Amino acid sequence: MSPENILNSAIEGIKSGMNSVENKYDSHIREKAIEEVNKKIAEKGLEINQIENDDYESMISDLSKDIRADYAKKAAQGLFAFIGIDMLLGI
């Protein structure tokens, strides 16, 4: 196998790995959103089958955006805290 083929193979492997992680992350967020939406629907005394499919998907989509934003905020806060501790300790 030529060095060029090895490099292309490695790049393709990295891309597929990144896609796999991204798909798992999206699935995780969607599952969390579905759980929350179902919980909110139940709290209102309704059944899921009483909600139009488009409305249900819209609620899931909106909540998914909120969950993504919350995760991003927490990640940034963690990074800033790490940097602050890093600067404080001089590591």
C-alpha positions in Angstrom: 0.0 0.0 0.0 1.4 3.4 -1.0 1.9 6.2 1.6 -0.8 8.2 -0.2 -3.3 5.4 0.2 -2.4 4.9 3.8 -2.9 8.6 4.5 -6.2 8.7 2.6 -7.4 5.6 4.5 -6.4 7.2 7.8 -8.3 10.4 6.9 -11.4 8.4 6.0 -11.2 6.6 9.2 -11.0 9.8 11.2 -14.0 11.3 9.3 -16.1 8.2 9.9 -15.2 8.2 13.6 -16.2 11.9 13.8 -19.5 11.2 12.1 -20.2 8.3 14.4 -19.6 10.5 17.5 -21.7 13.3 16.1 -24.6 10.8 15.3 -24.4 9.4 18.9 -24.4 13.0 20.3 -27.4 13.9 18.2 -29.2 10.7 19.2 -28.5 11.4 22.9 -29.9 14.9 22.7 -33.0 13.8 20.8 -33.6 11.1 23.4 -33.3 13.6 26.3 -35.7 16.0 24.4 -38.2 13.2 23.8 -38.1 12.3 27.5 -38.7 15.9 28.6 -41.5 16.5 26.0 -43.3 13.3 27.1 -43.0 14.4 30.7 -44.4 17.8 30.0 -47.3 16.3 28.0 -48.1 13.9 30.8 -47.9 16.8 33.4 -50.6 18.6 31.3 -52.8 15.5 31.6 -52.6 14.7 27.9 -51.6 11.6 25.9 -48.9 11.7 23.2 -51.3 10.4 20.6 -53.5 13.5 21.2 -50.7 15.8 19.9 -50.3 16.3 16.2 -47.1 14.7 14.9 -45.8 18.0 13.4 -46.4 19.8 16.8 -44.7 17.0 18.7 -41.6 17.1 16.4 -41.5 20.8 16.7 -41.5 20.6 20.5 -38.7 18.0 20.3 -36.7 20.2 17.9 -37.1 23.3 20.1 -36.1 21.4 23.3 -33.1 19.8 21.4 -31.8 23.3 20.6 -32.2 24.3 24.3 -30.4 21.1 25.4 -27.5 21.8 23.0 -27.2 25.3 24.2 -27.2 24.2 27.8 -24.5 21.5 27.1 -22.4 24.1 25.2 -22.7 26.6 28.1 -21.7 23.9 30.7 -18.7 22.9 28.5 -17.5 26.5 28.2 -17.9 27.0 31.9 -15.9 23.9 32.6 -13.2 25.0 30.2 -13.0 28.5 31.7 -12.9 27.0 35.2 -10.0 24.7 34.1 -8.2 27.7 32.6 -8.7 29.7 35.7 -7.4 27.0 37.9 -4.6 26.4 35.5 -3.6 30.1 35.7 -4.1 30.2 39.5 -1.8 27.2 40.1 0.7 28.2 37.4 0.6 24.7 35.7 
